[in-house]
Amino acid sequence: KLQFLYLIVTYMLSIGMLCLALLAPVGATVRTPKSNFVFVLTDDQDRLLGDGDEYTDWGSLAAMPAVQKDLMQEGAVMLNFFVNTPICCPSRTEFFTGRYFHNLQKRKKDHHHHHQKRKKEDMAENAKGSLGKSFEGCMHANTIDVGSKDAGMFGAFKSAGYEVGVFGKITNNQPVLLRDLMTNRAASYVNCPIKYRDYNAKTWSHYDDATRKTYVETLSVSDPVYGTTYQTSQLGNRSLAWLDSLHQRDAPRGVAPAPFFLYIGVHAPHYSADPAPWYENAWPELRAPRTPNYNASSPD
């Protein structure tokens, strides 16, 4: 049983630079891309907690020797990295579209009443964990371009000849984004939990652009595929299976494989920060740093 756990933070400057090229104006000269990309986005990964009673430059990464060895020491770490709107859905939407927040506003005021009606409908759909209808935003950010074939990162890579695999959390209005990616054919393959907040999500949305096949998979609780329902492990194994399928498709034909862009959006370590069962007691000596203001109370 393969229990592949992604607990990685990596800032991919190269992806950002390539996105600028892919989203360049029509007529701009863009070289044919050949590199493969694996972009892993963790949710609420800290830079402060450390592995003892002192804050460190690495935060919780200090307790992850494999990540340090294979990614940080073998790659690049940017300590002076900034985001325009450092909060949840707006930050994700900015990164996926290359747009600043003021260019991600929702519909015009003359659509306000229609927008509010659709918002209520999609909030109900989200609550049920089914694919939404037409509300295109979350946390005051318009996410409609994230699932666009022409304006978002995934669609831009696909239009540039990449096989694009999307796994895990995309934005907070997940069901709507899944619908948009599939409807717009903005990705080659989509395999994501519909209820991304559930660390043991049971329902997974599938889309294969080659066959136009779309369906929802429900995991068995007693005998789940890959031996566990834990979301991060599911994402790791599902993404590896997709890469294997690309190799198995192209290798027998003797053709050069198309470059791929693999996106993995894990919910970890976002609250409720549920650990994988096999790592639940892996670091019994670690705790949040006890600085002078730890658990402080105020008469106000």
Backbone hydrogen bonds, N-H to C=O, Kabsch-Sander energy under -0.5 kcal/mol:
donor,donor_aa,acceptor,acceptor_aa,energy
3,Q,1,K,-0.6
4,F,2,L,-0.7
5,L,3,Q,-0.7
6,Y,4,F,-0.6
7,L,5,L,-0.7
10,T,40,V,-0.7
12,M,10,T,-0.8
13,L,11,Y,-1.3
16,G,12,M,-1.7
17,M,13,L,-2.5
18,L,14,S,-2.2
19,C,15,I,-2.8
20,L,16,G,-1.8
21,A,17,M,-1.4
22,L,18,L,-2.8
23,L,19,C,-2.6
24,A,21,A,-1.3
28,A,25,P,-2.0
30,V,28,A,-0.5
37,F,260,F,-2.4
39,F,262,L,-3.2
40,V,38,V,-0.6
41,L,39,F,-0.6
41,L,264,I,-2.6
42,T,40,V,-0.6
43,D,268,A,-1.9
44,D,42,T,-0.6
52,G,49,L,-0.5
56,T,48,L,-0.7
59,G,47,R,-0.5
61,L,58,W,-1.7
62,A,59,G,-2.0
63,A,60,S,-1.6
64,M,61,L,-1.9
68,Q,64,M,-2.1
69,K,65,P,-2.6
70,D,66,A,-2.8
71,L,67,V,-2.0
72,M,67,V,-1.9
73,Q,68,Q,-3.0
75,G,71,L,-1.1
79,L,77,V,-0.7
87,I,85,T,-2.7
91,S,87,I,-1.6
92,R,88,C,-2.2
93,T,89,C,-2.8
94,E,90,P,-2.4
95,F,91,S,-2.2
96,F,92,R,-2.7
97,T,93,T,-1.2
98,G,94,E,-2.4
99,R,94,E,-0.7
103,N,100,Y,-1.8
104,L,101,F,-2.1
111,H,108,K,-1.9
112,H,109,K,-2.1
115,H,111,H,-3.0
116,Q,112,H,-2.7
117,K,113,H,-2.0
118,R,114,H,-2.4
119,K,115,H,-2.6
120,K,116,Q,-2.0
121,E,117,K,-1.8
122,D,118,R,-2.7
123,M,119,K,-2.5
124,A,120,K,-1.7
125,E,121,E,-1.9
126,N,122,D,-3.1
127,A,123,M,-2.1
128,K,124,A,-1.4
129,G,125,E,-0.9
129,G,126,N,-0.8
130,S,125,E,-1.9
138,C,141,A,-2.0
141,A,138,C,-1.4
142,N,104,L,-3.5
143,T,136,E,-3.4
143,T,141,A,-0.7
144,I,136,E,-0.5
146,V,143,T,-1.4
147,G,143,T,-0.8
148,S,145,D,-1.2
152,G,148,S,-0.7
153,M,96,F,-2.8
155,G,148,S,-0.6
156,A,152,G,-2.3
157,F,153,M,-2.3
158,K,154,F,-2.2
159,S,155,G,-2.6
160,A,156,A,-1.2
161,G,158,K,-1.7
162,Y,157,F,-2.2
163,E,259,P,-2.8
164,V,162,Y,-0.6
165,G,163,E,-0.6
165,G,261,F,-2.3
166,V,189,Y,-2.7
167,F,165,G,-0.5
167,F,263,Y,-2.1
168,G,191,N,-0.6
169,K,265,G,-3.1
170,I,171,T,-0.6
174,Q,172,N,-1.1
176,V,173,N,-0.6
177,L,173,N,-2.0
178,L,174,Q,-2.7
179,R,175,P,-1.9
180,D,176,V,-2.3
181,L,177,L,-2.6
182,M,178,L,-1.9
183,T,179,R,-3.1
184,N,180,D,-2.6
185,R,182,M,-0.6
186,A,181,L,-2.1
187,A,181,L,-0.6
188,S,164,V,-1.5
189,Y,164,V,-2.3
190,V,207,Y,-2.5
191,N,166,V,-2.6
192,C,205,S,-1.8
194,I,203,T,-1.9
195,K,203,T,-0.5
196,Y,194,I,-1.1
198,D,195,K,-1.6
199,Y,197,R,-0.7
201,A,198,D,-1.2
204,W,217,E,-2.9
205,S,192,C,-3.3
206,H,215,Y,-2.8
207,Y,190,V,-2.0
208,D,213,K,-2.0
209,D,188,S,-2.8
209,D,207,Y,-0.5
211,T,208,D,-0.6
212,R,208,D,-1.8
213,K,208,D,-1.0
215,Y,206,H,-1.5
217,E,204,W,-3.3
219,L,202,K,-3.1
219,L,217,E,-0.5
227,G,224,P,-2.0
228,T,225,V,-0.7
231,Q,199,Y,-3.4
234,Q,230,Y,-2.2
235,L,231,Q,-2.7
236,G,232,T,-2.2
237,N,233,S,-2.4
238,R,234,Q,-2.7
239,S,235,L,-2.4
240,L,236,G,-1.9
241,A,237,N,-2.2
242,W,238,R,-1.9
243,L,239,S,-2.0
244,D,240,L,-2.4
245,S,241,A,-2.1
246,L,242,W,-1.7
247,H,243,L,-1.8
248,Q,244,D,-2.7
249,R,245,S,-1.6
250,D,246,L,-2.0
251,A,247,H,-2.9
253,R,250,D,-0.6
254,G,250,D,-0.6
254,G,251,A,-1.5
255,V,250,D,-1.4
261,F,163,E,-2.9
262,L,37,F,-3.0
263,Y,165,G,-2.9
263,Y,261,F,-0.6
264,I,39,F,-2.7
265,G,167,F,-3.0
266,V,41,L,-1.0
266,V,264,I,-0.8
270,H,267,H,-2.2
273,A,270,H,-3.2
279,Y,276,A,-2.2
280,E,276,A,-0.6
280,E,277,P,-0.8
282,A,279,Y,-1.8
286,L,283,W,-1.4
291,T,289,P,-1.2
294,Y,291,T,-2.6
296,A,293,N,-1.6
